[in-house]
Every structure is written in structure tokens, then in C-alpha cells.
Amino acid sequence: MFIGREYEIKALNKLYEKDSFQFVVMYGRRRVGKTRLLTEFCLKTCFYIIYKNDNINYYK
């Protein structure tokens, strides 16, 4: 379940809908949900998610 982060999702959607190249850098303290936020955003768009964590590869 993904709760909250409406502001961040709206901001990402706004950038996604622009008709030009957009580059987003996401940073912050560890364990605050950065990867989960991007995963939830990408589930509703046409992106591929590739990241590596603790020698485990996740591909969508």
C-alpha cells in the first residue's frame, strides 16, 4: 500500500507531461521512501525500472 506523497507524485507527473527533456535528481536521507516513490510513479507511466540493491537486481 502506498499512502501520501501526493505533492511529489503531482510534481513528477507535471515534469513527465512536458514536451521537453527533463532530468530529475532525487536525494535524501536513507529509508524515507525515495525508491518506493519512483516505483509507484513508474508503475503508472511507461518507464522501465532498473536498480541494484544488495546484489539483487530488480527489473520491470
TIVO-2410 file (N, C-alpha, C; in nm, 3 decimals):
# residues 60
REC num residu      c1      c2      c3 atome chaine
REC   1      M   0.085  -0.117   0.000     N      A
REC   1      M   0.000   0.000   0.000    CA      A
REC   1      M   0.090   0.124   0.000     C      A
REC   2      F   0.051   0.221  -0.080     N      A
REC   2      F   0.128   0.346  -0.091    CA      A
REC   2      F   0.038   0.461  -0.050     C      A
REC   3      I   0.072   0.528   0.058     N      A
REC   3      I  -0.011   0.635   0.113    CA      A
REC   3      I   0.071   0.763   0.118     C      A
REC   4      G   0.006   0.873   0.084     N      A
REC   4      G   0.071   1.003   0.090    CA      A
REC   4      G   0.154   1.031  -0.035     C      A
REC   5      R   0.238   1.130  -0.024     N      A
REC   5      R   0.327   1.171  -0.134    CA      A
REC   5      R   0.252   1.225  -0.254     C      A
REC   6      E   0.130   1.279  -0.233     N      A
REC   6      E   0.054   1.335  -0.343    CA      A
REC   6      E   0.129   1.451  -0.408     C      A
REC   7      Y   0.190   1.536  -0.328     N      A
REC   7      Y   0.263   1.651  -0.382    CA      A
REC   7      Y   0.377   1.605  -0.472     C      A
REC   8      E   0.452   1.507  -0.427     N      A
REC   8      E   0.566   1.459  -0.504    CA      A
REC   8      E   0.521   1.390  -0.633     C      A
REC   9      I   0.415   1.311  -0.626     N      A
REC   9      I   0.362   1.244  -0.745    CA      A
REC   9      I   0.312   1.348  -0.845     C      A
REC  10      K   0.244   1.452  -0.797     N      A
REC  10      K   0.196   1.558  -0.887    CA      A
REC  10      K   0.313   1.629  -0.954     C      A
REC  11      A   0.419   1.654  -0.879     N      A
REC  11      A   0.536   1.721  -0.936    CA      A
REC  11      A   0.602   1.634  -1.044     C      A
REC  12      L   0.614   1.505  -1.018     N      A
REC  12      L   0.671   1.414  -1.117    CA      A
REC  12      L   0.583   1.405  -1.241     C      A
REC  13      N   0.452   1.399  -1.222     N      A
REC  13      N   0.360   1.396  -1.336    CA      A
REC  13      N   0.369   1.523  -1.419     C      A
REC  14      K   0.381   1.636  -1.353     N      A
REC  14      K   0.393   1.763  -1.423    CA      A
REC  14      K   0.517   1.765  -1.512     C      A
REC  15      L   0.627   1.716  -1.459     N      A
REC  15      L   0.751   1.709  -1.538    CA      A
REC  15      L   0.738   1.607  -1.651     C      A
REC  16      Y   0.671   1.496  -1.625     N      A
REC  16      Y   0.655   1.390  -1.724    CA      A
REC  16      Y   0.572   1.438  -1.844     C      A
REC  17      E   0.474   1.523  -1.817     N      A
REC  17      E   0.384   1.570  -1.922    CA      A
REC  17      E   0.444   1.681  -2.010     C      A
REC  18      K   0.556   1.738  -1.969     N      A
REC  18      K   0.618   1.842  -2.051    CA      A
REC  18      K   0.671   1.782  -2.180     C      A
REC  19      D   0.674   1.865  -2.283     N      A
REC  19      D   0.717   1.820  -2.415    CA      A
REC  19      D   0.866   1.847  -2.439     C      A
REC  20      S   0.944   1.835  -2.335     N      A
REC  20      S   1.089   1.855  -2.347    CA      A
REC  20      S   1.160   1.761  -2.251     C      A
REC  21      F   1.290   1.751  -2.269     N      A
REC  21      F   1.370   1.664  -2.183    CA      A
REC  21      F   1.367   1.714  -2.039     C      A
REC  22      Q   1.349   1.623  -1.946     N      A
REC  22      Q   1.351   1.655  -1.804    CA      A
REC  22      Q   1.446   1.559  -1.733     C      A
REC  23      F   1.524   1.611  -1.641     N      A
REC  23      F   1.616   1.530  -1.563    CA      A
REC  23      F   1.588   1.557  -1.416     C      A
REC  24      V   1.558   1.454  -1.342     N      A
REC  24      V   1.523   1.468  -1.201    CA      A
REC  24      V   1.628   1.399  -1.117     C      A
REC  25      V   1.678   1.470  -1.018     N      A
REC  25      V   1.770   1.412  -0.921    CA      A
REC  25      V   1.694   1.401  -0.789     C      A
REC  26      M   1.691   1.282  -0.736     N      A
REC  26      M   1.622   1.260  -0.610    CA      A
REC  26      M   1.725   1.221  -0.505     C      A
REC  27      Y   1.726   1.294  -0.397     N      A
REC  27      Y   1.820   1.264  -0.290    CA      A
REC  27      Y   1.750   1.286  -0.156     C      A
REC  28      G   1.809   1.233  -0.054     N      A
REC  28      G   1.753   1.248   0.079    CA      A
REC  28      G   1.811   1.144   0.173     C      A
REC  29      R   1.767   1.152   0.296     N      A
REC  29      R   1.812   1.055   0.395    CA      A
REC  29      R   1.772   0.915   0.353     C      A
REC  30      R   1.844   0.820   0.404     N      A
REC  30      R   1.812   0.682   0.371    CA      A
REC  30      R   1.684   0.639   0.441     C      A
REC  31      R   1.615   0.544   0.374     N      A
REC  31      R   1.495   0.481   0.429    CA      A
REC  31      R   1.377   0.577   0.447     C      A
REC  32      V   1.363   0.674   0.356     N      A
REC  32      V   1.248   0.763   0.362    CA      A
REC  32      V   1.151   0.739   0.247     C      A
REC  33      G   1.183   0.645   0.156     N      A
REC  33      G   1.090   0.607   0.051    CA      A
REC  33      G   1.118   0.662  -0.087     C      A
REC  34      K   1.242   0.698  -0.115     N      A
REC  34      K   1.277   0.752  -0.247    CA      A
REC  34      K   1.253   0.649  -0.357     C      A
REC  35      T   1.302   0.530  -0.339     N      A
REC  35      T   1.286   0.425  -0.439    CA      A
REC  35      T   1.139   0.387  -0.453     C      A
REC  36      R   1.069   0.379  -0.343     N      A
REC  36      R   0.926   0.343  -0.347    CA      A
REC  36      R   0.846   0.450  -0.421     C      A
REC  37      L   0.878   0.577  -0.399     N      A
REC  37      L   0.811   0.686  -0.468    CA      A
REC  37      L   0.831   0.673  -0.620     C      A
REC  38      L   0.954   0.651  -0.663     N      A
REC  38      L   0.981   0.637  -0.805    CA      A
REC  38      L   0.915   0.512  -0.862     C      A
REC  39      T   0.914   0.404  -0.787     N      A
REC  39      T   0.850   0.281  -0.832    CA      A
REC  39      T   0.700   0.303  -0.853     C      A
REC  40      E   0.634   0.367  -0.759     N      A
REC  40      E   0.491   0.394  -0.771    CA      A
REC  40      E   0.463   0.486  -0.889     C      A
REC  41      F   0.547   0.586  -0.910     N      A
REC  41      F   0.530   0.675  -1.025    CA      A
REC  41      F   0.547   0.599  -1.155     C      A
REC  42      C   0.648   0.516  -1.161     N      A
REC  42      C   0.677   0.444  -1.285    CA      A
REC  42      C   0.574   0.336  -1.316     C      A
REC  43      L   0.505   0.285  -1.218     N      A
REC  43      L   0.400   0.187  -1.243    CA      A
REC  43      L   0.286   0.246  -1.325     C      A
REC  44      K   0.266   0.378  -1.314     N      A
REC  44      K   0.158   0.445  -1.385    CA      A
REC  44      K   0.203   0.511  -1.515     C      A
REC  45      T   0.330   0.497  -1.549     N      A
REC  45      T   0.383   0.553  -1.673    CA      A
REC  45      T   0.444   0.439  -1.754     C      A
REC  46      C   0.515   0.473  -1.858     N      A
REC  46      C   0.570   0.369  -1.946    CA      A
REC  46      C   0.721   0.354  -1.927     C      A
REC  47      F   0.770   0.374  -1.808     N      A
REC  47      F   0.912   0.364  -1.781    CA      A
REC  47      F   0.953   0.222  -1.745     C      A
REC  48      Y   1.080   0.194  -1.765     N      A
REC  48      Y   1.141   0.072  -1.712    CA      A
REC  48      Y   1.216   0.110  -1.586     C      A
REC  49      I   1.215   0.021  -1.489     N      A
REC  49      I   1.287   0.044  -1.364    CA      A
REC  49      I   1.400  -0.057  -1.357     C      A
REC  50      I   1.521  -0.008  -1.345     N      A
REC  50      I   1.636  -0.096  -1.327    CA      A
REC  50      I   1.721  -0.037  -1.215     C      A
REC  51      Y   1.734  -0.109  -1.108     N      A
REC  51      Y   1.820  -0.064  -0.999    CA      A
REC  51      Y   1.879  -0.184  -0.928     C      A
REC  52      K   1.984  -0.160  -0.859     N      A
REC  52      K   2.055  -0.268  -0.792    CA      A
REC  52      K   2.064  -0.234  -0.643     C      A
REC  53      N   2.036  -0.334  -0.562     N      A
REC  53      N   2.037  -0.314  -0.418    CA      A
REC  53      N   2.081  -0.444  -0.352     C      A
REC  54      D   2.190  -0.440  -0.279     N      A
REC  54      D   2.241  -0.557  -0.206    CA      A
REC  54      D   2.258  -0.679  -0.297     C      A
REC  55      N   2.317  -0.658  -0.413     N      A
REC  55      N   2.347  -0.764  -0.508    CA      A
REC  55      N   2.222  -0.834  -0.562     C      A
REC  56      I   2.106  -0.768  -0.552     N      A
REC  56      I   1.983  -0.823  -0.607    CA      A
REC  56      I   1.938  -0.728  -0.718     C      A
REC  57      N   1.915  -0.781  -0.837     N      A
REC  57      N   1.870  -0.698  -0.949    CA      A
REC  57      N   1.718  -0.706  -0.961     C      A
REC  58      Y   1.654  -0.592  -0.979     N      A
REC  58      Y   1.510  -0.584  -0.999    CA      A
REC  58      Y   1.486  -0.526  -1.137     C      A
REC  59      Y   1.407  -0.593  -1.216     N      A
REC  59      Y   1.375  -0.545  -1.350    CA      A
REC  59      Y   1.223  -0.546  -1.366     C      A
REC  60      K   1.171  -0.442  -1.423     N      A
REC  60      K   1.028  -0.439  -1.454    CA      A
REC  60      K   1.014  -0.438  -1.604     C      A
***
